[in-house]
């Protein structure tokens, strides 16, 4: 027999559980974003800089453009000088998103913790003076730590979660996940469309070429590229990147 369908009340309760820390927070965040979230230009930025302090943690001043979507806003911390561009989406449940001083999150980027499996390591931490490029996706179920002066080019993906699919007799959705986490150290540059998979550490000063899929740790001050990514060169100031390797945007 098929399972009974949830009632309207149960469906609404589940929806709120996925959006905010309870009904009161949901109403408050919806009200503040509904009143001020759509207003364009400097007027809107100024109003959000003032009133968004009611729903998120803001140290100093941050610039938030219109049409930015926030969920579990009380778990979002913005340091002084942070900029959130239009149509960015931050979902911080349950362990939060922290964005360091003067870091920029560009148009259409998604920072998504969305951990309802009670994994203690989840969350997204980004250092200062970093850039999250247009339409980047950061999934923080396993925990993502990004250092200072890290630049991600458009459409990069940092995915700290993976599905288990070892049993051919069971659907993969019933086999659980792994979520080891991702660490990207200071001064790293990720080229356009690069993918960083769960369990990877990218060392200080490394460069990941455009379109690369990184499945293993990347040593500091190296350039990697390809699918799966492999070592192209060591950054030693003596040699150039080989012809045909697309590192740039």
WODA-V872873 format. One record per pair of residues at least 12 apart in sequence whose C-alpha atoms are under 8 Angstrom apart, sorted by the first residue. I is the first residue (numbers start at 0). J is the second residue. Records with the same first field share a line. If there is no record, write none. Layout:
I->J  J
This chain:
18->70  71
19->70  71  72  92
20->71
27->54
28->54  72
31->50  51  54
32->51
35->47  50
36->64  65  66  67
37->65  66
38->65
39->64  65
40->64
43->64  65
44->62  63  64  65
45->62
47->62  63
48->60  61  62  63
54->72  73
55->72  73  74  75  76
56->73  74  75  76  77
57->76  77  78  79
58->76  77  78  79
59->78  79  80
60->78  79  80  81
61->77  78  79  80  81  82
62->80  81  82  83
63->82  83  84  85
64->82  83  84  85
65->84  85  86
66->85  86  87
67->83  84  85  86  87  88
68->86  87  88  89
69->88  89  90
70->89  90  91  92
71->90  91  92  93
72->90  91
74->91  92  93  94  95  96
75->91  95  96  97
76->95  96  97  98
77->97  98  99  100
78->97  98  99  100  101
79->99  100  101
80->100  101  102
81->98  99  100  101  102  103  104
82->101  102  103  104
83->103  104  105  106
84->103  104  105  106  107
85->105  106  107
86->106  107  108
87->104  105  106  107  108  109
88->107  108  109  110  111
89->109  110  111
90->110  111  112  113
91->110  111  112  113  122
92->112  113  114  115  122
93->112  113  114  115  121  122
94->112  119  121  122
95->112  122  123
96->110  112  122  123  124
97->123  124  125
98->124  125  126  127
99->125  126  127  128  129
100->126  127  128
101->127  128  129
102->126  127  128  129  130  131
103->128  129  130  131
104->130  131  132  133
105->130  131  132  133  134
106->132  133  134
107->133  134  135
108->131  132  133  134  135  136
109->134  135  136  137
110->123  136  137  138  139
111->136  137  138  139
112->138  139  140
113->139  140
114->139  140
118->140  141
120->140  141  142  180
121->139  140  141  142  143  180
122->139  140  141  142  143
123->139  142  143  144  145
124->143  144  145
125->144  145  146  147
126->145  146  147  148
127->146  147  148
128->147  148  149
129->146  147  148  149  150
130->148  149  150  151
131->150  151  152  153
132->150  151  152  153  154  155
133->152  153  154
134->153  154  155
135->151  152  153  154  155  156
136->154  155  156  157  158
137->156  157  158  159
138->157  158  159  160
139->158  159  160  180
140->159  160  178  180
141->159  160  177  178  179  180  181  197
142->159  178  179  180  181
143->159  180  181  182  183
144->181  182  183  184
145->182  183  184  185
146->183  184  185  186
147->184  185  186
148->185  186  187
149->183  184  185  186  187  188
150->186  187  188  189
151->188  189  190  191
152->188  189  190  191  192  248
153->190  191  192  248
154->191  192  193
155->189  190  191  192  193  194
156->192  193  194  195
157->181  194  195  196  197
158->181  194  195  196  197
159->178  179  180  181  196  197  198
160->176  177  178  179  180  196  197
161->176  177  178  197
162->174  175  176  177
163->175  176  177
178->197  198
179->197  198
180->197  198  199
181->195  196  197  198  199  200
182->199  200  201
183->200  201  202  203
184->200  201  202  203  204
185->202  203  204
186->203  204  205
187->201  202  203  204  205  206
188->204  205  206  207
189->206  207  208  209
190->206  207  208  209  210  211  246  247  248
191->208  209  210  246  247  248
192->209  210  211
193->207  208  209  210  211  212  213
194->210  211  212  213
195->212  213  214
196->212  213  214
197->214
198->214  215
199->213  214  215  216  217
200->215  216  217
201->216  217  218  219
202->216  217  218  219  220
203->218  219  220
204->219  220  221
205->217  218  219  220  221  222
206->220  221  222  223  246
207->222  223  224  246
208->222  223  224  225  244  245  246  247
209->224  245  246  247  248
210->224  225  226
211->223  224  225  226  227  228
212->224  225  226  227  228
213->226  227  228
214->227  228
215->228
220->233  234  235
221->233  234
222->234
224->244  246
